[in-house]
């Protein structure tokens, strides 16, 4: 029996697209990059190649953000993508890395428990005790591996790493050198090495970056979708994509249901209705496109296996309640107020009103 990876890296999932783009890519590119900057833009935004190969879109926002990101990675500065949760920071970082060097697996997940060893290098302690410091006892970090091979390394949630540990990156990013003091040597980065970090400055328990480290990054803010239509398109695309990964034919979400869910998220995020006529009490809960995608995906699974392939609003609303529950203040009053002042008065929203009424 062959075991199947749940979530392959982007360069595996989209290998056919990357290979097709390489065949047709006649544009100027750095000699260590798999694709030219123009071809990477096509990979991220989607297109159809002359041989009929469809390149699926990976990003639906402002293409200038992608242009700035790619230009940064062509320079000697590292890239930091920051913004609210659910703004595709990780998604963009992974796909840019896959398109540039064909390997997005060099990854460090930022946590408060990370030490300098995780960013620099560690040791096989049995070998270290037996024979002392040696090349054989050295355990390279993903950053050291990227420096040696000329690839891009990713750091997720940089702001979760304590500030004093973050600063271990300063020499690496400025001098492109990683000193190995115990061996009296240095690892020098080869061409192609760079770093993409992501950070969410809205969560609690974050660590401020030092000014010295900030100067080593080009910081790009990833915005939430600017229009309802754009956000619905993102949610629809990702929900369909998740169904393909599951390899099960799930019941379809009604277009109207999806638009209504996204409308609820947008209005509660900004504290006013889409037409701007009514102010609302905003919520601090993370009502992002990523959460909408998750809610709809789970509702489809639930409907398929337990509800005769039907997806009533009652299967969607608990996901919204769960997001409120996860927020720090667990403030349900904003949702109750929204239900009575807005949803109750809207035509064709009766199901939503009753579903919220039953759980609040």
N, C-alpha and C positions, 0 to 999 in steps of 0.2 A: 504494500500500500504506500503510495507516494503522498507525503505530507505537503500541504499547501500553505504558503505564507499568507497570513491574514492581510497584512498591508505591505506589499512590496515597495521599495523605494521608487521614486518617480522615474529614474532611468530604466527600471525594469518594466513598470506598468506601461510607460509610453515609449518603449524601446523602438517600436516600429515607426513612430513619428520622428524620433530623433535621427534614426537611420535614414529615413526618407529625406529629411531636411539636409543631412550631410551630403547626400548624392546631388541635390540641386543647388547647394550653396556655392555660388561663384563669387561671393563678396569677400572683401578684404577682412582678414581675421588675424588676431594675435597667433603666433606660431604654436602656442601651447593650448589654445582653446579648441574645443571640438567644433564649435559653430561660430560664425561671424556675429557681431552685434545685431545686424539686420535680421539674420536668421533666427536669433534668439527672440527678437520681438515677434516674429511670425509664430514661433513656438508658443509664446506666452499669450498672444492675442487671438490666435487661430487663423487658419487660411485653408485654401485648397491648392495643392500642388499640381503642376502640369500633368503628372501621371495619374491624377485622380485621388491621391491620398489626402484624406481630410485631417487637418491638424486641429485638434479641439482647443478651444480657448481655455486658458488657465487663469486669466485675470480679466475682470470686466471694468475696472476703474480707469482712471486717467492714465493714458499711455506715457505721459511725461514722467510719471513716477517710475515706470520701468526704465525709461531712457536714462534718468538720473542714476538709478541703481546700477545699470550696466556700465555707464560711464565711470561711476565710482570704482567698480571692480576692475576697470582698465587702468586706474591710477594706482598710486601707492598707499591709498587710504582704505581702511576697512569700512564696511557698510553696517549701519545700525538702523533697523526698521522698528519703529515704535508706533504706538497707538493703542486704542481701546481693544479689548478682547474681541475676537471675531472679525478682524479687519484683514485677514488673509496674510498676516506677517510670515507665519511659518510656511504656509503654502507657497508664497512667492519665493522665500529663501530656498526652499527645497528644489523648486523647479528651475530657478536660476542656476543653482549649483549643478543640477543634473545636466542642464543644457551646456554649461561652460566646460565642465571637466568630466562629465559622464559618471560621476560618483558623488552621491549626496549622503553617503553613510558615515562620513567623518563628522560626528555629532557629539556635543556635550550638552546635557540637560542641566540648566542652572537650578540649584537649590541652595538653601542656607547652609547645608552640610558640606558643601564643596570646599576642598582645600587647594592650596597651590599645586599639589601633586597632580590633581585632576587636569589642571591646565598646562602643566609643564611635563613632568614625567614621574614615574614611580619606580619601585624596585621589587624584584623577586627576593623576599627577605631570607628565604632558605639559602639561596645562592649568595646573597649579600653577606650573611653571617659566615658561610663556609669559606668563601673566596674573596670577600671584600668587594668594593665597587668595580664593576666591569661592564663591558658592552653587553655580555650575555645576561647579566642581572638587570639591566635597564629595561623598564617597561615604558615605551613611548606613549604619550597622550595622543588623542586625535590631532591636536595642534602640531605636535612634533612630527607625526606621520604626514600631515599635510605639508609641512615645511620641507620635509625630505623628498616628497614626491611631486611638489609643485601643484597642489590641489587646493580647493577651497574647503575650509572647515566651518561648521555652523555651531553657534552657541545659542541655545534657546533660553529665554527668560534671564538675560544677563543681569537684570536688576534684582533678581532673587539671590545673586551671589554676593556675599559680604564685600564691602568696598575694598578692604585691605587685600582680599583675594583677587578681586577684579584687577587691581593694579599690577598683578603679575603679568598682565598683557602689555603693559606700556613698552617695555624693551622689545618684546616680540613684534609689536606693530610699528614701532618707530625705527628700530635698527634692523628688523627682520633677522634677528638672532636670538637663539635660546641657549643661554649658558648652562653647561652641565658642570657645576663646580666640583663635584666629587671626582670627575674624570679629567679635570683640568682641560676641558675642550668646549667647543661651541658647535651648535647645529645651526647652519646658515640656510635660510630659505632659498629654494630654487625658484626659477621663473614659473609663474602661475599661482604661487601661494597667495591667498588672501583669506579674509574672515568675514562672515556675515553673522551678525548678532540680531536677536529680536528682544524687545523689552516692552513691558506693559506698565506704564507709570500710574495706573489708576488703582491697582490692587493694594491691599494693606500689606505691611511687612516687607516693603521694598527697600533696597539700599541705593543711596545716591551715588552716581558716578563721580569720580574726582574730575576736576577740570583738566588735569593732564591726560586722563584717559579719553575724555570727550573730544579733545583736540585730535586724537588719532582716528576718529570716526567721522564719516559723513552721515549725518543723522537725517533720516527721511521719515516723515509722519505719514502713516497709512490711514487715510480717512474712511469713514463709513460711507456707504453709497449715497450719492447726492440726491437721487430721485427714487420715488416709489417703484417706478418701472425698472430701474437698474437693479434695485435690491430684489425684486421679484424674479428677475432674470437669473441673478446669481443663485438664489435659493432653489429655483426650478432646476437649473443645470446640475447643481451639486446633489440634489435629491435623486435625480435620475442616475447620476454617476454612482452613487452609493448602492443603488439597486443592482447595477451591473456587477459591482464588486461582490455583492451577496449572492448573485447567480440564482435568484428566485424571482419569479414574476409576481410582483406585488400589485395590489390595487392602486389605481391612479388617484392622485389628489386632485380634487376639482380646482380648476383655475381660480374660481371665486374664493374658495377656502384659503388657498395660498395667499392671494392678494389681501384678504381680510386679516390673516395672521400677521403678515408683514406690516399692514397698516396699523394694527394694534401695537406692534413693537416700535414703530417709528413715532407714533403719537405719544406713547408713554416715555420714550427716551427724551424727546425734546420738550414735553410738557405743553403741547398744543395740538389741535387737530390739523390735518393736512391742509385744510383751506385757510388756516390761520385765524379763524373766527372765534375759537373758544380756547381759553387757557385751561390747562390741566395741571394736576399735581404730578410732577414727574417721579419716576422710580429710580432708585440707585441700582436696581438689579441689572444684570448683564443681558439685556435684550438685544443681542447682536444677530447678524445673519447666520453665524455659525450655530447659535442656539435654535433659531427657527428651523434650520436644516435638520438638526438632531431631533427636534420635536416631531417634524413631519415624517422623518425616516422611521422613528419608533412607532408612530401612529399607523403607518403602512404595514409594518411587521405585525403589530397587534391585530389590525383589521384582517390581515391575511390568515393568521393562524387561529384567531379566537373570535372573530366577528363576521364570519361568512363573507370576507372580502369587502366589507362595508367600513367606511371611515366617517362616522358622525363626528360632530364637533366635540362630543363628550370624550373622544379619544385624544383630542388635541389640547384641550384646556388643562388637564393635569400637568402637562409639561410646562405650561406657563406658571402654574402655581408652584411647581418644583423650583423654578428659577428664582421666584420671589423668596421661597423658603431658604435658598442658598445665600441670599444677600445678607449683609451684616445686620440690618435693622428689621428684616422680615416684615416690611411695611405693606400689609395687604390693603390698607385704606385707600391708597392711590388707585388700586385696581377696582375696589368697590365703588369709589367715586366715578371712575371712568365708565364703569358698567351702567351706572344709573344716569349719568349726565349725557353720555354720548351713545353708547351701544343701544340702550333702550329706545332711543329716538330714531334710530336708523332703520330704514326699510330693509327687509331681507337679512336682518341680523338677529332675529328672534332666537335662533338656536344658540348663538353665542351668549345672549343675555341670560337665557335659562340655564345654560351649562355653568356660567360663572356664578349665578345665583345659588345653584345647588351645592357649590363647593366653598363659597366664601362665607 
